[in-house]
Amino acid sequence: MNITINLDVMMAKRKMRLKDLSLLVGVTEQNLSILKNGKAKAIRFSTLEKICEVLDCQPGDILVYEPKSEIDSYA
């Protein structure tokens, strides 16, 4: 996937644990863990909005698009 999830980076910058974020966002720790580890297939805009509100960040701080290099496209 060309989308990198930097949720753990933002959580570290804010010194916030997954459990605390879960309580403040209203999403289970398991679902946040799936997102944090890049295993999620989708995220609701309302969830992303709440995460950004709690972490005081922009969606682009959490989700980063990285284009494939030409070498990767041949692999």
Phi and psi in degrees as GROMACS dihedral restraints (atoms count N, CA, C in turn):
[ dihedral_restraints ]
;  ai    aj    ak    al  type     phi  dphi    fc
    3     4     5     6     1   -93.4    20    10
    4     5     6     7     1     3.3    20    10
    6     7     8     9     1  -103.7    20    10
    7     8     9    10     1   124.1    20    10
    9    10    11    12     1  -101.4    20    10
   10    11    12    13     1   136.0    20    10
   12    13    14    15     1  -100.8    20    10
   13    14    15    16     1   118.8    20    10
   15    16    17    18     1  -107.6    20    10
   16    17    18    19     1    33.5    20    10
   18    19    20    21     1   -62.1    20    10
   19    20    21    22     1   -41.0    20    10
   21    22    23    24     1   -63.8    20    10
   22    23    24    25     1   -34.9    20    10
   24    25    26    27     1   -65.4    20    10
   25    26    27    28     1   -46.1    20    10
   27    28    29    30     1   -66.3    20    10
   28    29    30    31     1   -37.7    20    10
   30    31    32    33     1   -64.1    20    10
   31    32    33    34     1   -40.9    20    10
   33    34    35    36     1   -65.6    20    10
   34    35    36    37     1   -41.5    20    10
   36    37    38    39     1   -61.4    20    10
   37    38    39    40     1   -33.3    20    10
   39    40    41    42     1   -94.7    20    10
   40    41    42    43     1     1.9    20    10
   42    43    44    45     1    52.5    20    10
   43    44    45    46     1    49.1    20    10
   45    46    47    48     1  -118.1    20    10
   46    47    48    49     1   135.5    20    10
   48    49    50    51     1   -86.8    20    10
   49    50    51    52     1   158.7    20    10
   51    52    53    54     1   -58.7    20    10
   52    53    54    55     1   -40.0    20    10
   54    55    56    57     1   -62.0    20    10
   55    56    57    58     1   -43.8    20    10
   57    58    59    60     1   -66.0    20    10
   58    59    60    61     1   -43.9    20    10
   60    61    62    63     1   -61.5    20    10
   61    62    63    64     1   -41.6    20    10
   63    64    65    66     1   -57.4    20    10
   64    65    66    67     1   -46.7    20    10
   66    67    68    69     1   -65.0    20    10
   67    68    69    70     1   -41.0    20    10
   69    70    71    72     1   -74.0    20    10
   70    71    72    73     1   -31.5    20    10
   72    73    74    75     1   -87.5    20    10
   73    74    75    76     1   -30.2    20    10
   75    76    77    78     1    85.9    20    10
   76    77    78    79     1    30.2    20    10
   78    79    80    81     1  -125.4    20    10
   79    80    81    82     1   146.2    20    10
   81    82    83    84     1   -64.6    20    10
   82    83    84    85     1   153.3    20    10
   84    85    86    87     1   -59.4    20    10
   85    86    87    88     1   -37.7    20    10
   87    88    89    90     1   -61.9    20    10
   88    89    90    91     1   -44.1    20    10
   90    91    92    93     1   -67.9    20    10
   91    92    93    94     1   -38.9    20    10
   93    94    95    96     1   -66.2    20    10
   94    95    96    97     1   -36.3    20    10
   96    97    98    99     1   -64.0    20    10
   97    98    99   100     1   -42.1    20    10
   99   100   101   102     1   -60.7    20    10
  100   101   102   103     1   -43.3    20    10
  102   103   104   105     1   -65.3    20    10
  103   104   105   106     1   -47.9    20    10
  105   106   107   108     1   -58.9    20    10
  106   107   108   109     1   -36.3    20    10
  108   109   110   111     1   -87.6    20    10
  109   110   111   112     1     5.3    20    10
  111   112   113   114     1    75.1    20    10
  112   113   114   115     1    18.7    20    10
  114   115   116   117     1   -95.5    20    10
  115   116   117   118     1    -9.3    20    10
  117   118   119   120     1   -72.0    20    10
  118   119   120   121     1   142.9    20    10
  120   121   122   123     1   -94.3    20    10
  121   122   123   124     1   -18.3    20    10
  123   124   125   126     1  -159.3    20    10
  124   125   126   127     1   162.5    20    10
  126   127   128   129     1  -144.5    20    10
  127   128   129   130     1   136.3    20    10
  129   130   131   132     1   -72.0    20    10
  130   131   132   133     1   142.6    20    10
  132   133   134   135     1   -60.4    20    10
  133   134   135   136     1   -35.4    20    10
  135   136   137   138     1   -65.0    20    10
  136   137   138   139     1   -35.9    20    10
  138   139   140   141     1   -69.9    20    10
  139   140   141   142     1   -44.5    20    10
  141   142   143   144     1   -61.0    20    10
  142   143   144   145     1   -41.2    20    10
  144   145   146   147     1   -61.3    20    10
  145   146   147   148     1   -44.5    20    10
  147   148   149   150     1   -67.6    20    10
  148   149   150   151     1   -39.8    20    10
  150   151   152   153     1   -60.8    20    10
  151   152   153   154     1   -45.0    20    10
  153   154   155   156     1   -64.3    20    10
  154   155   156   157     1   -37.8    20    10
  156   157   158   159     1   -63.5    20    10
  157   158   159   160     1   -47.7    20    10
  159   160   161   162     1   -67.6    20    10
  160   161   162   163     1   -41.5    20    10
  162   163   164   165     1   -87.7    20    10
  163   164   165   166     1    -2.5    20    10
  165   166   167   168     1    51.8    20    10
  166   167   168   169     1    59.5    20    10
  168   169   170   171     1  -144.2    20    10
  169   170   171   172     1   178.3    20    10
  171   172   173   174     1  -102.8    20    10
  172   173   174   175     1   155.9    20    10
  174   175   176   177     1   -54.9    20    10
  175   176   177   178     1   -34.4    20    10
  177   178   179   180     1   -67.5    20    10
  178   179   180   181     1   -16.7    20    10
  180   181   182   183     1   -76.1    20    10
  181   182   183   184     1   -23.5    20    10
  183   184   185   186     1  -101.2    20    10
  184   185   186   187     1   -43.3    20    10
  186   187   188   189     1  -108.2    20    10
  187   188   189   190     1   122.3    20    10
  189   190   191   192     1  -126.2    20    10
  190   191   192   193     1   126.9    20    10
  192   193   194   195     1   -88.0    20    10
  193   194   195   196     1   127.7    20    10
  195   196   197   198     1  -124.1    20    10
  196   197   198   199     1   110.0    20    10
  198   199   200   201     1   -63.3    20    10
  199   200   201   202     1   148.1    20    10
  201   202   203   204     1   -70.0    20    10
  202   203   204   205     1   143.9    20    10
  204   205   206   207     1   -81.7    20    10
  205   206   207   208     1   162.6    20    10
  207   208   209   210     1   -62.8    20    10
  208   209   210   211     1   -32.5    20    10
  210   211   212   213     1   -64.8    20    10
  211   212   213   214     1   -42.0    20    10
  213   214   215   216     1   -64.1    20    10
  214   215   216   217     1   -32.9    20    10
  216   217   218   219     1   -71.9    20    10
  217   218   219   220     1   -17.7    20    10
  219   220   221   222     1   -91.0    20    10
  220   221   222   223     1   -12.9    20    10
